Amino acid sequence: MEQVLTISTTWGTNDPTKATIPFHLARGAKQNGVDARIVLVGDSTDLIRSGVADTVRGKGVPPMREVLDFARENKIPIHV
């Protein structure tokens, strides 16, 4: 059976720091050889709309655009 780390979130643009955390976790997992997927529910679905990632920047974390691009480039599935 395939093992995949599933990271689910409902945080959207109203809290940019919390909104980016699932993407940071998935990036860290991938960089350490762990398969991951991200599940977006509710408000978090706005994060993958065109142009939105460019406006989301949390405190003390890389910008949303950076971690979203990493997810796409490394084929981390994003389920909506």
Helices and strands as residue ranges (DSSP letters): E 5-9, H 16-31, E 36-40, G 42-48, G 53-55, H 64-73, E 78-79
